[in-house]
Amino acid sequence: ARVSPEGKDTIIGYLNSKGNVTLMCGDGTNDVGSLKRAHIGIALSNKPDIRTKKEKKLMMTRREMLQQQQSLMVDMGDACIAAPFTYKYDSIKCVVSILKQGRCTLMSTFQMYKILAINSLMNAYSLSVLYLDGIKAGDTQLVVHS
């Protein structure tokens, strides 16, 4: 069903107010408000996804590959500045990739915080043991130790 731009904005706002995480895909022309309001906004280009064509040849010459790479680049005006993500085709295949990359980024951040916490605890323990033995480190030694 077709929805007006104001309707899209209202739907995204309602879902956000209920505590849901929202993702909006659009071309960025009449749904700018929805793309900005959603937690994840993806602006789609109007280029057809040539990767789905079955008649695509398996072997291409080097010149044909270079020409294809240049034609697949996002042209100025194709991307919407309202959306944090831009996909150069008109399909929503990129949603899975964006979600996977987001999860990987979140996991990497959690792992970094765990490593920093363990490192801090180990430093505090080693300095406490040294202090109990009567060894007091100077400022330069503490900087080098860290």
N, C-alpha and C positions, 0 to 999 in steps of 0.2 A: 504494500500500500504506500502511496505517496504521502509525505508529510511536509508541511510548510517549514521554512527555516525557524520561525518562532516556535512551532510545535516541537522541532528537534531540540531546541534550546530548553523548552519547558520539560521535556522528557528527561534530558540529561540532568537538569537541575533537580527534578523530583527524585531521580535515582540517587544522586549525590546526597540529598537531604536525608534519605533513608539509610545512609551509611554504606551504600554499594560503591564498588570501584568501577568506574565507567571507562569504556574505550569507544572512541568515535572514529569512523572512517568516512572521509568525504573528499570532494574535489577542492574544497576551500573557496568556492565562489559564493555560494549562498548559505553555507553552513559554518561560517567563521566563528560565530558565537558558540556553537556546540563544540567545535574543535578546541576552542580555548577553555571552555568550561569542563570538558571531560578530563579525567586524570591522565589518560593516554589518548592523544590526538594524532591521527595518521592522515596526512594529505596524500591522496592518490592522484597520479597523473592520468591524462587521457590517452596515453599510448597503449595500444593493445599488447598483451603479454605474448611475445613471439615464442616463448619457450614452450607453449602448449601446442604449437602446431606440429602435427605428426609428419608433415612432409618436409620438415627441416632436414637438410643433408647432414650426414655424419662427418664427412670430410670437407673442410673448407680450405681454400688457399689462404695464405698469410694476408694477402691484400683484402680479401673478403672479410676476414676476421677483424682487421683494423677498421674497416669501414663500418662494420656492425657495432664495434665498441664505441666508435664516435657517435653513431646514431642513437645508442642507448644512454648516453650521458644526459643528465637532467639539464634542460635548457633554462635560461633565465625566464622567469614568468611561470614555469611549470610548478614550482614549489610554492606552498602557502606558508607565509611567515607565522600564521596563527597556530600551526601544529608543530609540536616538537619533533615529529618524525615525518619524513617524506619518502614515498615509494614511487619508483619511476614507471610503474605499470598501473593498469586499471583494475587489477584483481586484489583480493584481500589475503593473498598467500603470505604476506609479510607479517601478519599478526602472530603466527606461531613463532617465527624467528625473533620478533621483538620480545615476546614473553620469555622465550628461552634465554635470551641475552640478559634480560632483566633479572631473572632468577640467578644466573651465573654471577652477575655483578653483586647481587645481594649476598650470595654465599661467600664470595671473595671478601666482601667487607666484613662479614661476621668472623671469618677466619682471621683476618688481620687484627681485629679487636681482641680476639682470643689470644693470639700470639703476643700482642702488646701487653695484655694483662698478665700472662704467664711470665714474660720477660721482666716486668716490673716486680712481680712477687719474688722471682729468683734474685733480683738485685737487692731488694729489701732484706731478704733472708740472709744473703751472703754478707751484706754490710752489718747486719745485726750480730752475726756470729763473729765477725772480725772485731766489732766494738766490744763484745763480751770478753774477747781475748785480750783486750787492751790496745788494740791497733786502731789508731785514728787516722783516717785518710785525709790528705789535704785537698784543697779545691782542684788543683791540677790533676791529682790522682783520680778524683771522682769523675772529672770530665773525660779522662782517658779511659776509665773503666766503663763508662756509659757508651 
